[in-house]
Amino acid sequence: VQLQASGGGLVQAGGSLRLSCAASGTILSINTVGWYRQAPGKQRELVAAITIGGRTNYADSVKGRHTISRDNAKNTVYLQMNSLKPEDTAVYYCNARIQRWMSTPTDYWGQGTQVTVSS
């Protein structure tokens, strides 16, 4: 199983980006998926998460600006980020709890994608 995170880049404050997290491999189901970020010198923090049923939760710092969604047919989760601020600058990682056949659910991490917001 692999998670491929993509969609990062350089954007001006107020702009938008959409991150994608695509899972590949032999997958029975993808349970909760979360987007995390880590800025230089800071701990990794949860930005948003979505359950297999579509229930979402967000960090207070991104509520109302970012939206997490999933396309189960494509094994992909998206993070639409709007009204970006310089403090959103970080490496963004996705994490997914994946159920494989004849195995217990396991957490996987994507490789990270850099988001840089200029003021």
DSSP file (Angstrom, degrees, kcal/mol; ACC not computed):
  #  RESIDUE AA STRUCTURE BP1 BP2  ACC     N-H-->O    O-->H-N    N-H-->O    O-->H-N    TCO  KAPPA ALPHA  PHI   PSI    X-CA   Y-CA   Z-CA
    1    1 A V              0   0    0      0, 0.0     2,-0.4     0, 0.0    24,-0.2   0.000 360.0 360.0 360.0 135.5    0.0    0.0    0.0
    2    2 A Q  E     -A   24   0A   0     22,-2.2    22,-2.3   106,-0.1     2,-0.5  -0.984 360.0-151.8-131.5 145.2    1.2    3.5   -0.9
    3    3 A L  E     -A   23   0A   0    106,-0.4     2,-0.6    -2,-0.4   108,-0.5  -0.974  11.8-163.2-112.9 127.9   -0.1    6.9   -0.2
    4    4 A Q  E     -A   22   0A   0     18,-2.7    18,-2.5    -2,-0.5     2,-0.4  -0.938   3.1-165.3-115.4 112.9    0.7    9.6   -2.7
    5    5 A A  E     +A   21   0A   0     -2,-0.6     2,-0.3    16,-0.2    16,-0.2  -0.789  20.9 153.9 -96.2 138.9    0.3   13.2   -1.5
    6    6 A S  E     +A   20   0A   0     14,-2.3    14,-2.7    -2,-0.4   107,-0.1  -0.949  29.8  76.4-152.4 170.3    0.3   16.0   -4.1
    7    7 A G        +     0   0    0     -2,-0.3    11,-0.3     1,-0.3    -1,-0.1   0.359  58.2 133.2 107.1  -4.1   -1.0   19.4   -4.9
    8    8 A G        +     0   0    0     12,-0.1     2,-0.3     9,-0.1    -1,-0.3  -0.159  21.8 125.7 -71.3 172.9    1.3   21.6   -2.8
    9    9 A G  E     -d  115   0B   0    105,-0.8   107,-2.8   104,-0.1     2,-0.5  -0.988  58.4 -55.1 167.1-168.3    3.0   24.7   -4.2
   10   10 A L  E     +d  116   0B   0     -2,-0.3     2,-0.3   105,-0.2   107,-0.2  -0.887  54.1 164.3-104.2 129.3    3.7   28.4   -3.7
   11   11 A V  E     -d  117   0B   0    105,-2.6   107,-2.5    -2,-0.5     2,-0.1  -0.983  35.4-110.9-143.5 152.2    0.7   30.7   -3.5
   12   12 A Q  E >   -d  118   0B   0     -2,-0.3     3,-2.3   105,-0.2    72,-0.2  -0.469  51.8 -81.1 -79.5 155.3    0.0   34.2   -2.4
   13   13 A A  T 3  S+     0   0    0    105,-2.4    72,-0.2     1,-0.3    -1,-0.1  -0.288 120.6  30.2 -54.6 137.2   -2.0   35.0    0.8
   14   14 A G  T 3  S+     0   0    0     70,-3.1    69,-0.6     1,-0.3    -1,-0.3   0.247  99.2 115.5  93.0 -12.0   -5.7   34.7    0.1
   15   15 A G    <   -     0   0    0     -3,-2.3    69,-2.3    69,-0.2     2,-0.3  -0.074  57.3-122.7 -82.7-174.1   -5.1   32.1   -2.6
   16   16 A S        -     0   0    0     66,-0.2     2,-0.3    67,-0.2    66,-0.2  -0.927  20.6-179.9-133.1 153.1   -6.2   28.5   -2.8
   17   17 A L  E     - B   0  81A   0     64,-2.1    64,-3.3    -2,-0.3     2,-0.5  -0.980  16.6-145.9-144.3 152.3   -4.7   25.0   -3.3
   18   18 A R  E     - B   0  80A   0    -11,-0.3     2,-0.3    -2,-0.3    62,-0.2  -0.974  14.5-159.1-122.5 119.6   -6.2   21.6   -3.4
   19   19 A L  E     - B   0  79A   0     60,-2.6    60,-2.3    -2,-0.5     2,-0.4  -0.698   5.4-157.6 -93.1 147.0   -4.2   18.7   -2.0
   20   20 A S  E     -AB   6  78A   0    -14,-2.7   -14,-2.3    -2,-0.3     2,-0.4  -0.956  10.1-167.3-124.6 145.3   -4.8   15.1   -3.0
   21   21 A C  E     -AB   5  77A   0     56,-2.2    56,-2.2    -2,-0.4     2,-0.5  -0.931  14.3-172.9-131.6 107.5   -4.0   11.9   -1.1
   22   22 A A  E     -AB   4  76A   0    -18,-2.5   -18,-2.7    -2,-0.4     2,-0.4  -0.878   9.0-153.6-109.4 130.1   -4.3    8.8   -3.3
   23   23 A A  E     -A    3   0A   0     52,-2.8     2,-0.3    -2,-0.5   -20,-0.2  -0.812  15.5-179.5-101.0 140.2   -4.0    5.3   -2.0
   24   24 A S  E     +A    2   0A   0    -22,-2.3   -22,-2.2    -2,-0.4     2,-0.3  -0.952  33.7  57.1-136.6 157.9   -2.9    2.4   -4.1
   25   25 A G  S    S-     0   0    0     -2,-0.3     2,-1.1   -24,-0.2    -2,-0.0  -0.747  98.8 -27.2 120.1-169.7   -2.3   -1.2   -3.6
   26   26 A T  S    S+     0   0    0     -2,-0.3     2,-0.4    75,-0.0    75,-0.2  -0.718  74.7 170.6 -86.1 102.4   -4.5   -4.1   -2.5
   27   27 A I        -     0   0    0     -2,-1.1    73,-0.2     1,-0.2     3,-0.1  -0.942  31.2-175.6-122.8 130.8   -7.0   -2.3   -0.2
   28   28 A L  S    S-     0   0    0     71,-3.0     2,-0.3    -2,-0.4    72,-0.2   0.878  76.6 -22.3 -86.3 -45.7  -10.2   -3.6    1.3
   29   29 A S  E     -E   99   0B   0     70,-1.7    70,-3.2    46,-0.0     2,-0.6  -0.983  51.9-133.1-160.9 155.4  -11.3   -0.3    2.8
   30   30 A I  E     -E   98   0B   0     -2,-0.3    68,-0.2    68,-0.2     3,-0.1  -0.962  26.8-175.8-113.9 118.0   -9.9    3.0    3.9
   31   31 A N  E     -     0   0B   0     66,-3.3     2,-0.1    -2,-0.6    -1,-0.1   0.523  55.3  -2.8 -85.3-127.9  -11.1    4.2    7.3
   32   32 A T  E     -     0   0B   0     19,-0.1    65,-2.2    64,-0.1     2,-0.4  -0.420  64.0-165.6 -69.9 137.0  -10.3    7.6    8.7
   33   33 A V  E     -EF  96  50B   0     17,-2.5    17,-2.5    63,-0.2     2,-0.4  -0.980   6.1-170.9-122.2 134.9   -8.0    9.8    6.7
   34   34 A G  E     -EF  95  49B   0     61,-3.0    61,-2.7    -2,-0.4     2,-0.5  -0.949  18.7-143.8-127.4 147.1   -6.3   12.8    8.1
   35   35 A W  E     -EF  94  48B   0     13,-3.2    12,-3.2    -2,-0.4    13,-1.6  -0.938  26.4-179.1-103.5 129.7   -4.3   15.7    6.8
   36   36 A Y  E     -EF  93  46B   0     57,-3.5    57,-2.8    -2,-0.5     2,-0.3  -0.819   9.0-157.8-121.0 161.8   -1.5   16.9    9.1
   37   37 A R  E     -EF  92  45B   0      8,-2.3     8,-2.7    -2,-0.3     2,-0.4  -0.991   6.0-163.3-141.4 153.3    1.1   19.6    8.7
   38   38 A Q  E     -E   91   0B   0     53,-2.1    53,-2.1    -2,-0.3     6,-0.2  -0.939   6.9-163.9-139.3 114.8    4.4   20.4   10.1
   39   39 A A    >   -     0   0    0      4,-0.4     3,-2.3    -2,-0.4    51,-0.1  -0.590  45.9 -75.4 -90.5 157.8    6.0   23.8   10.0
   40   40 A P  T 3  S+     0   0    0      0, 0.0    -1,-0.1     0, 0.0     3,-0.1  -0.282 118.9   6.6 -55.3 129.5    9.8   24.3   10.7
   41   41 A G  T 3  S+     0   0    0      1,-0.3     2,-0.3    -3,-0.1    -2,-0.0   0.518 113.3 100.9  77.4   4.9   10.5   24.0   14.4
   42   42 A K  S <  S-     0   0    0     -3,-2.3    -1,-0.3     1,-0.0     2,-0.1  -0.808  75.0-102.9-121.1 162.3    7.0   22.9   15.2
   43   43 A Q        -     0   0    0     -2,-0.3    -4,-0.4     1,-0.1     2,-0.2  -0.441  45.3 -94.4 -78.0 155.5    5.3   19.7   16.0
   44   44 A R        -     0   0    0     -6,-0.2     2,-0.3    -2,-0.1    -6,-0.2  -0.500  49.5-167.5 -67.4 136.8    3.1   17.9   13.4
   45   45 A E  E     -F   37   0B   0     -8,-2.7    -8,-2.3    -2,-0.2     2,-0.4  -0.944  24.6-108.1-131.2 151.2   -0.5   18.9   13.9
   46   46 A L  E     +F   36   0B   0     -2,-0.3   -10,-0.3   -10,-0.2     3,-0.1  -0.609  30.5 176.6 -76.7 131.4   -3.8   17.6   12.6
   47   47 A V  E     -     0   0B   0    -12,-3.2    12,-2.7     1,-0.4     2,-0.3   0.832  64.1 -20.5 -98.1 -49.1   -5.4   19.9   10.1
   48   48 A A  E     -FG  35  58B   0    -13,-1.6   -13,-3.2    10,-0.2    -1,-0.4  -0.986  55.8-164.8-160.3 153.6   -8.5   17.9    9.1
   49   49 A A  E     -FG  34  57B   0      8,-2.2     8,-1.8    -2,-0.3     2,-0.4  -0.984   2.6-162.5-143.9 154.7   -9.8   14.4    9.2
   50   50 A I  E     -FG  33  56B   0    -17,-2.5   -17,-2.5    -2,-0.3     6,-0.2  -0.997  14.0-140.5-140.6 134.0  -12.7   12.5    7.5
   51   51 A T    >   -     0   0    0      4,-2.6     3,-1.6    -2,-0.4   -19,-0.1  -0.310  35.4 -99.5 -85.5 173.0  -14.1    9.1    8.6
   52   52 A I  T 3  S+     0   0    0      1,-0.3    -1,-0.1     2,-0.1    20,-0.1   0.793 126.1  53.1 -62.8 -26.3  -15.2    6.4    6.2
   53   53 A G  T 3  S-     0   0    0      2,-0.1    -1,-0.3     1,-0.0   -22,-0.0   0.479 123.7-103.9 -87.8  -2.5  -18.8    7.6    6.7
   54   54 A G    <   +     0   0    0     -3,-1.6     2,-0.3     1,-0.3    -2,-0.1   0.508  68.6 148.1  96.0   4.5  -17.9   11.2    5.8
   55   55 A R        -     0   0    0      1,-0.0    -4,-2.6    -5,-0.0    -1,-0.3  -0.568  29.8-161.7 -74.6 137.5  -17.8   12.8    9.2
   56   56 A T  E     -G   50   0B   0     -2,-0.3     2,-0.3    -6,-0.2    -6,-0.2  -0.820  18.5-175.0-120.9 155.4  -15.3   15.5    9.3
   57   57 A N  E     -G   49   0B   0     -8,-1.8    -8,-2.2    -2,-0.3     2,-0.3  -0.986  10.0-163.3-146.3 152.6  -13.4   17.5   11.9
   58   58 A Y  E     -G   48   0B   0     -2,-0.3   -10,-0.2   -10,-0.2     2,-0.2  -0.927  27.5-104.5-134.3 151.0  -11.0   20.5   11.6
   59   59 A A    >>  -     0   0    0    -12,-2.7     3,-1.8    -2,-0.3     4,-1.1  -0.494  38.9-117.8 -66.7 146.9   -8.4   22.3   13.5
   60   60 A D  T 34 S+     0   0    0      1,-0.3     3,-0.4     2,-0.2    -1,-0.1   0.839 111.8  64.0 -57.2 -32.7   -9.8   25.6   14.8
   61   61 A S  T 34 S+     0   0    0      1,-0.2    -1,-0.3     3,-0.0   -14,-0.1   0.665 112.1  33.0 -69.0 -15.9   -7.2   27.4   12.8
   62   62 A V  T X> S+     0   0    0     -3,-1.8     3,-2.4   -15,-0.2     4,-2.2   0.466  82.8 127.8-119.0  -4.7   -8.6   26.2    9.5
   63   63 A K  T 3< S+     0   0    0     -4,-1.1     4,-0.1    -3,-0.4   -15,-0.0  -0.285  81.4  15.1 -57.1 134.6  -12.4   26.0   10.2
   64   64 A G  T 34 S+     0   0    0      2,-0.4    -1,-0.3     1,-0.1     3,-0.1   0.273 125.0  61.4  85.2 -12.0  -14.4   27.8    7.6
   65   65 A R  T <4 S+     0   0    0     -3,-2.4    17,-1.5     1,-0.2     2,-0.3   0.728  98.2  48.4-112.3 -37.1  -11.4   28.0    5.2
   66   66 A H  E  <  -C   81   0A   0     -4,-2.2    -2,-0.4    15,-0.2     2,-0.4  -0.792  60.2-163.3-111.7 150.7  -10.5   24.4    4.4
   67   67 A T  E     -C   80   0A   0     13,-2.5    13,-3.1    -2,-0.3     2,-0.4  -0.992   4.5-156.9-135.1 127.2  -12.7   21.5    3.3
   68   68 A I  E     +C   79   0A   0     -2,-0.4     2,-0.3    11,-0.2    11,-0.2  -0.837  22.7 162.5-101.1 140.6  -11.8   17.8    3.4
   69   69 A S  E     -C   78   0A   0      9,-1.9     9,-2.8    -2,-0.4     2,-0.4  -0.942  21.0-144.4-148.5 167.7  -13.6   15.4    1.2
   70   70 A R  E     -C   77   0A   0     -2,-0.3     2,-0.5     7,-0.2     7,-0.2  -0.991  11.1-156.1-141.6 149.4  -13.2   11.9   -0.2
   71   71 A D  E >>> -C   76   0A   0      5,-3.2     5,-1.9    -2,-0.4     3,-1.0  -0.910  12.9-171.8-120.4  98.4  -13.9    9.9   -3.3
   72   72 A N  G >45S+     0   0    0     -2,-0.5     3,-0.6     1,-0.3    -1,-0.1   0.812  82.6  60.4 -65.2 -29.9  -14.1    6.3   -2.2
   73   73 A A  G 345S+     0   0    0      1,-0.2    -1,-0.3    -3,-0.1    -2,-0.0   0.810 114.1  36.8 -66.4 -27.9  -14.2    5.0   -5.8
   74   74 A K  G <45S-     0   0    0     -3,-1.0    -1,-0.2     2,-0.2   -51,-0.2   0.381 104.7-126.8-103.7   2.4  -10.8    6.6   -6.4
   75   75 A N  T <<5 +     0   0    0     -3,-0.6   -52,-2.8    -4,-0.5     2,-0.4   0.909  68.0 132.6  51.8  43.6   -9.4    5.9   -3.0
   76   76 A T  E   < -BC  22  71A   0     -5,-1.9    -5,-3.2   -54,-0.2     2,-0.4  -0.972  43.9-162.9-132.4 140.1   -8.5    9.5   -2.8
   77   77 A V  E     -BC  21  70A   0    -56,-2.2   -56,-2.2    -2,-0.4     2,-0.3  -0.960  13.8-156.6-120.2 141.4   -9.0   12.2   -0.2
   78   78 A Y  E     -BC  20  69A   0     -9,-2.8    -9,-1.9    -2,-0.4     2,-0.4  -0.842  12.5-159.0-117.7 151.6   -8.8   15.9   -0.9
   79   79 A L  E     -BC  19  68A   0    -60,-2.3   -60,-2.6    -2,-0.3     2,-0.7  -0.913  11.3-161.6-128.4 105.6   -8.1   19.0    1.1
   80   80 A Q  E     -BC  18  67A   0    -13,-3.1   -13,-2.5    -2,-0.4     2,-0.6  -0.782  10.5-165.2 -86.1 119.1   -9.4   22.2   -0.5
   81   81 A M  E     +BC  17  66A   0    -64,-3.3   -64,-2.1    -2,-0.7     2,-0.3  -0.928  11.4 174.3-113.8 116.6   -7.6   25.1    1.1
   82   82 A N        +     0   0    0    -17,-1.5   -66,-0.2    -2,-0.6   -67,-0.2  -0.734  58.6  23.8-115.8 164.8   -9.0   28.6    0.6
   83   83 A S  S    S-     0   0    0    -69,-0.6    -1,-0.2    -2,-0.3   -67,-0.2   0.905  84.7-159.3  48.6  49.1   -8.1   32.0    2.0
   84   84 A L        -     0   0    0    -69,-2.3   -70,-3.1    -3,-0.2   -69,-0.2  -0.259   8.1-159.2 -65.7 145.7   -4.6   30.7    2.7
   85   85 A K    >   -     0   0    0    -72,-0.2     3,-2.3    -3,-0.1     4,-0.3  -0.842  32.2-109.6-120.7 156.4   -2.4   32.6    5.2
   86   86 A P  G >  S+     0   0    0      0, 0.0     3,-1.8     0, 0.0    31,-0.4   0.838 117.6  63.8 -54.6 -32.3    1.3   32.7    5.6
   87   87 A E  G 3  S+     0   0    0      1,-0.3   -48,-0.0   -48,-0.0    -3,-0.0   0.568  88.4  69.5 -72.6  -6.3    0.9   30.7    8.8
   88   88 A D  G <  S+     0   0    0     -3,-2.3    -1,-0.3     2,-0.0     2,-0.2   0.546  71.5 120.1 -81.6  -7.8   -0.5   27.8    6.7
   89   89 A T    <   +     0   0    0     -3,-1.8     2,-0.3    -4,-0.3    27,-0.2  -0.394  40.5 104.8 -61.6 125.8    3.0   27.3    5.3
   90   90 A A  E    S- H   0 115B   0     25,-2.0    25,-2.8    -2,-0.2     2,-0.6  -0.964  76.4 -79.5-179.6 171.2    4.2   23.8    6.2
   91   91 A V  E     -EH  38 114B   0    -53,-2.1   -53,-2.1    -2,-0.3     2,-0.5  -0.871  48.4-146.6 -89.9 128.3    4.8   20.4    4.8
   92   92 A Y  E     -EH  37 113B   0     21,-3.1    21,-2.3    -2,-0.6     2,-0.4  -0.833  16.8-173.8-103.3 133.1    1.4   18.6    4.6
   93   93 A Y  E     -E   36   0B   0    -57,-2.8   -57,-3.5    -2,-0.5     2,-0.4  -0.930  13.6-144.5-123.1 145.5    1.1   14.9    5.1
   94   94 A C  E     -E   35   0B   0     -2,-0.4    16,-2.7   -59,-0.2     2,-0.4  -0.880  12.2-167.1-108.4 149.2   -1.8   12.6    4.8
   95   95 A N  E     -EI  34 109B   0    -61,-2.7   -61,-3.0    -2,-0.4     2,-0.4  -0.998   5.6-174.8-132.5 134.0   -2.4    9.6    7.0
   96   96 A A  E     -EI  33 108B   0     12,-2.3    12,-2.5    -2,-0.4     2,-0.8  -0.994  24.0-140.2-135.3 137.7   -4.8    6.8    6.3
   97   97 A R  E     - I   0 107B   0    -65,-2.2   -66,-3.3    -2,-0.4     2,-0.4  -0.862  35.0-168.7 -93.5 114.5   -6.0    3.8    8.4
   98   98 A I  E     -EI  30 106B   0      8,-3.1     8,-2.4    -2,-0.8     2,-0.6  -0.874  18.4-149.2-117.6 136.1   -6.2    1.1    5.8
   99   99 A Q  E     -E   29   0B   0    -70,-3.2   -71,-3.0    -2,-0.4   -70,-1.7  -0.896  17.9-172.4-101.9 119.8   -7.8   -2.3    6.0
  100  100 A R    >   -     0   0    0     -2,-0.6     3,-1.3     4,-0.3   -73,-0.1  -0.715  40.1 -78.5-105.8 163.4   -6.2   -5.0    3.9
  101  101 A W  T 3  S-     0   0    0     -2,-0.3     3,-0.1     1,-0.3    -1,-0.1  -0.374 113.9  -0.1 -62.9 132.2   -7.5   -8.5    3.3
  102  102 A M  T 3  S+     0   0    0      1,-0.2     2,-0.3    -2,-0.1    -1,-0.3   0.845 115.8 100.9  58.5  38.2   -6.7  -10.8    6.2
  103  103 A S  S <  S-     0   0    0     -3,-1.3    -1,-0.2     3,-0.0    -3,-0.1  -0.979  75.3-107.8-146.7 156.5   -4.9   -8.0    8.1
  104  104 A T        -     0   0    0     -2,-0.3    -4,-0.3     1,-0.1    -6,-0.1  -0.544  55.5 -82.5 -80.0 153.6   -5.6   -5.6   11.0
  105  105 A P        -     0   0    0      0, 0.0     2,-0.4     0, 0.0    -6,-0.2  -0.302  53.7-165.7 -57.5 137.4   -6.1   -1.9   10.1
  106  106 A T  E     -I   98   0B   0     -8,-2.4    -8,-3.1    -3,-0.1     2,-0.4  -0.968  18.4-122.8-131.2 141.7   -2.8   -0.2    9.7
  107  107 A D  E     -I   97   0B   0     -2,-0.4     2,-0.3   -10,-0.2   -10,-0.2  -0.698  28.7-171.9 -85.2 133.1   -1.8    3.5    9.5
  108  108 A Y  E     -I   96   0B   0    -12,-2.5   -12,-2.3    -2,-0.4     2,-0.4  -0.932   9.0-148.1-122.6 148.9    0.1    4.7    6.5
  109  109 A W  E     -I   95   0B   0     -2,-0.3  -106,-0.4   -14,-0.2   -14,-0.2  -0.923   9.9-134.7-117.0 141.8    1.7    8.0    5.8
  110  110 A G        -     0   0    0    -16,-2.7  -106,-0.2    -2,-0.4     3,-0.1  -0.321  33.0-104.8 -79.9 175.3    2.1    9.9    2.5
  111  111 A Q        -     0   0    0   -108,-0.5   -18,-0.1     1,-0.1  -107,-0.1   0.575  59.6-108.9 -84.3  -9.6    5.5   11.4    1.7
  112  112 A G        -     0   0    0    -18,-0.1     2,-0.4     1,-0.1   -19,-0.2   0.202  21.6-135.3  94.7 142.6    4.5   15.1    2.3
  113  113 A T  E     - H   0  92B   0    -21,-2.3   -21,-3.1  -107,-0.1     2,-0.3  -0.999  21.6-121.9-136.7 133.5    3.9   18.0    0.0
  114  114 A Q  E     - H   0  91B   0     -2,-0.4  -105,-0.8   -23,-0.2     2,-0.5  -0.569  22.6-170.8 -81.5 130.7    5.2   21.5    0.6
  115  115 A V  E     -dH   9  90B   0    -25,-2.8   -25,-2.0    -2,-0.3     2,-0.5  -0.988   5.3-177.4-118.1 123.7    2.7   24.4    0.9
  116  116 A T  E     -d   10   0B   0   -107,-2.8  -105,-2.6    -2,-0.5     2,-0.6  -0.983   6.6-167.5-125.1 123.9    4.2   27.9    1.0
  117  117 A V  E     -d   11   0B   0     -2,-0.5     2,-0.3   -31,-0.4  -105,-0.2  -0.943  10.3-154.1-114.1 118.2    2.0   30.9    1.4
  118  118 A S  E      d   12   0B   0   -107,-2.5  -105,-2.4    -2,-0.6    -2,-0.0  -0.647 360.0 360.0 -92.8 148.5    3.7   34.3    0.7
  119  119 A S              0   0    0     -2,-0.3    -1,-0.1  -107,-0.2  -107,-0.1   0.452 360.0 360.0 -90.2 360.0    2.4   37.5    2.3
